[in-house]
Amino acid sequence: MLDTPLIEGTSNVLEGAELDYSIEVPDGEYTLTLVKMYPWKEITKDTRVNVRDENNRVVRGKDGKPVQEEVKNLTWHMANVVFMVEEGEYERAVVHGSLSTHPNGMGQLKSFMYCAGLFGVSANEIKDNLGVTVGAVVKNKTRSYTDTNTGLEKTITEATVYYYKKPEEVTIYSADTPEL
C-alpha cells in the first residue's frame, strides 16, 4: 500500500542495534536488518521517467535500453535507510540503502516491502517496522561530496543495497567464497 501521504520528521533508530562502521563489507549477498530510517524527503523537479506500455512494462528501444520521457515538475519522495549485517564474518557491519516513490524506483520499494514481509503496510509505516530482516545483494559504491563543515571535497566508498531478496534466498559469503 503506497498511496498514503509520506511525512517528514526525525529519523527512527532500532533500539539496541550495535553497528560497527569500521567493518568493510565486500560485494556479496547478506541478510540485513533495518536499523535506521531517515525521514521521507519530498523532491520536485524535472526528471526523466521510463515509458511503460499498457501492461505496465518498461518500453525498450532497439538498443535494449529503456525509452524515457521528460516529466516537468514531478514530485516524489525518498528516504535513506541503514541496515546491519545479521550474520557471518561481517556481522554488525553497516549497509546503506534508499527507498523512493519515483516511478523508476517504485520496483525497489515494492521489492523491499515484499522481501521484508511488510504486506498491507504503507510506505510511511516502514519506520514503525524497524528490525525487519531482508536479503540483499550488496555492492560498494564510491561517491564524492563536499563536507559542509570543512568545505573540502571528500570521496567515500559505501556498501549499498543493489537489490533485495527474501532472507531465505541469501547465500552467506565469506572472504573465502569466490566472487559473484
C-alpha positions as CSV (number, residue, x, y, z in Angstrom):
1,M,0.0,0.0,0.0
2,L,1.9,3.1,-1.2
3,D,-1.0,5.5,-1.6
4,T,-0.7,7.2,1.9
5,P,0.9,10.6,2.3
6,L,4.5,10.5,3.3
7,I,5.5,12.8,6.2
8,E,8.8,14.2,7.3
9,G,10.1,14.1,10.8
10,T,13.1,12.7,12.8
11,S,14.9,9.6,11.8
12,N,13.8,6.4,13.6
13,V,16.5,4.1,15.0
14,L,16.2,0.5,16.2
15,E,16.9,0.5,20.0
16,G,19.8,-1.7,20.9
17,A,21.3,-2.0,17.4
18,E,25.1,-2.2,17.8
19,L,26.6,-1.1,14.5
20,D,30.3,-1.4,13.6
21,Y,31.1,1.2,11.0
22,S,34.8,0.1,10.8
23,I,33.9,-3.2,9.1
24,E,34.3,-3.1,5.3
25,V,31.7,-5.1,3.6
26,P,32.7,-6.7,0.3
27,D,30.3,-7.1,-2.6
28,G,28.0,-10.1,-2.0
29,E,24.8,-11.4,-0.6
30,Y,23.8,-10.7,3.0
31,T,21.0,-11.0,5.5
32,L,20.3,-7.5,6.7
33,T,18.2,-5.9,9.5
34,L,16.7,-2.5,9.0
35,V,18.0,-0.4,11.9
36,K,17.5,3.2,10.8
37,M,15.2,5.1,8.6
38,Y,15.6,8.8,7.8
39,P,12.6,11.0,7.2
40,W,11.0,10.9,3.7
41,K,12.1,14.0,1.7
42,E,9.8,15.5,-0.9
43,I,11.6,16.2,-4.2
44,T,10.0,18.2,-7.1
45,K,11.9,18.7,-10.3
46,D,12.0,18.0,-14.0
47,T,13.1,14.4,-14.4
48,R,13.3,11.5,-16.9
49,V,10.8,8.6,-16.4
50,N,10.7,5.2,-18.1
51,V,7.9,4.9,-20.6
52,R,5.6,2.0,-19.9
53,D,3.2,0.0,-22.1
54,E,-0.5,-0.9,-21.4
55,N,0.7,-3.8,-19.2
56,N,3.0,-1.5,-17.1
57,R,6.1,-3.0,-18.6
58,V,9.1,-0.7,-19.4
59,V,9.3,0.0,-23.1
60,R,12.7,-0.6,-24.6
61,G,14.3,0.8,-27.7
62,K,16.2,-1.1,-30.4
63,D,19.4,-0.8,-28.3
64,G,17.7,-2.6,-25.4
65,K,17.7,0.5,-23.1
66,P,14.5,1.9,-21.6
67,V,12.8,4.6,-23.5
68,Q,12.4,7.6,-21.4
69,E,10.5,10.8,-21.5
70,E,11.0,14.1,-19.6
71,V,8.3,14.9,-17.0
72,K,8.2,18.5,-15.8
73,N,7.7,19.3,-12.1
74,L,7.4,15.6,-11.0
75,T,7.0,15.2,-7.2
76,W,8.2,12.0,-5.4
77,H,9.6,11.1,-2.0
78,M,12.9,9.5,-1.0
79,A,14.2,8.1,2.3
80,N,17.6,6.9,3.2
81,V,17.9,3.7,5.3
82,V,20.6,1.9,7.2
83,F,20.9,-1.8,7.6
84,M,23.1,-4.0,9.8
85,V,24.6,-7.3,8.5
86,E,23.0,-10.1,10.6
87,E,25.4,-12.9,10.5
88,G,28.7,-14.3,9.2
89,E,32.1,-12.7,9.2
90,Y,30.7,-9.2,8.6
91,E,28.1,-9.3,11.4
92,R,27.1,-5.8,12.7
93,A,28.6,-4.1,9.6
94,V,26.7,-1.2,8.1
95,V,25.0,-1.3,4.6
96,H,23.3,1.8,3.2
97,G,20.2,2.0,1.0
98,S,17.4,4.3,-0.1
99,L,13.7,3.9,-0.9
100,S,11.9,6.1,-3.4
101,T,8.4,6.6,-4.8
102,H,9.9,7.9,-8.1
103,P,8.3,6.0,-10.9
104,N,11.7,4.4,-11.9
105,G,12.4,3.4,-8.2
106,M,9.0,2.0,-7.2
107,G,10.1,-1.5,-8.1
108,Q,12.8,-1.4,-5.5
109,L,10.5,0.0,-2.8
110,K,7.9,-2.7,-3.6
111,S,10.6,-5.4,-3.6
112,F,11.9,-4.2,-0.2
113,M,8.4,-4.4,1.3
114,Y,7.7,-7.8,-0.2
115,C,11.0,-9.3,0.8
116,A,10.7,-7.9,4.3
117,G,7.2,-9.3,4.6
118,L,5.6,-5.9,5.0
119,F,2.2,-6.7,3.5
120,G,-0.6,-4.2,4.0
121,V,1.9,-1.6,5.3
122,S,2.1,1.9,3.8
123,A,5.5,3.3,2.8
124,N,5.1,5.8,5.6
125,E,4.7,2.9,8.1
126,I,8.1,1.3,7.3
127,K,9.6,3.4,10.0
128,D,7.4,1.6,12.5
129,N,8.8,-1.7,11.4
130,L,12.5,-1.3,12.2
131,G,14.1,-4.7,12.9
132,V,12.6,-6.4,9.8
133,T,15.0,-8.7,8.0
134,V,15.7,-8.8,4.3
135,G,18.2,-10.4,2.0
136,A,20.2,-8.2,-0.3
137,V,22.8,-8.2,-2.9
138,V,25.3,-5.5,-1.8
139,K,27.8,-3.7,-4.0
140,N,30.2,-1.0,-3.0
141,K,29.7,2.5,-4.4
142,T,32.1,5.3,-4.4
143,R,30.8,8.9,-4.3
144,S,32.2,12.3,-3.7
145,Y,30.6,15.2,-1.7
146,T,31.6,18.5,-0.2
147,D,31.9,18.3,3.6
148,T,29.6,21.1,4.9
149,N,31.9,21.6,8.0
150,T,35.2,22.0,6.2
151,G,34.2,22.8,2.6
152,L,36.6,20.1,1.4
153,E,35.7,17.6,-1.3
154,K,35.6,14.0,0.1
155,T,35.4,10.7,-1.6
156,I,33.9,7.7,0.3
157,T,33.1,4.1,-0.6
158,E,30.0,2.6,1.0
159,A,28.4,-0.8,0.9
160,T,25.0,-0.2,-0.7
161,V,22.0,-2.4,-1.4
162,Y,21.9,-3.3,-5.1
163,Y,18.7,-5.3,-4.9
164,Y,16.6,-7.1,-2.3
165,K,15.9,-10.8,-1.9
166,K,13.9,-12.9,0.6
167,P,16.2,-13.7,3.6
168,E,15.9,-17.5,3.0
169,E,17.3,-17.0,-0.6
170,V,20.6,-15.5,0.6
171,T,23.9,-17.3,0.2
172,I,26.2,-16.2,3.0
173,Y,29.6,-15.2,1.7
174,S,32.9,-15.0,3.5
175,A,36.4,-13.9,2.5
176,D,37.0,-17.5,1.1
177,T,34.0,-17.5,-1.2
178,P,34.7,-16.9,-4.9
179,E,33.5,-13.6,-6.3
180,L,29.9,-13.2,-7.6
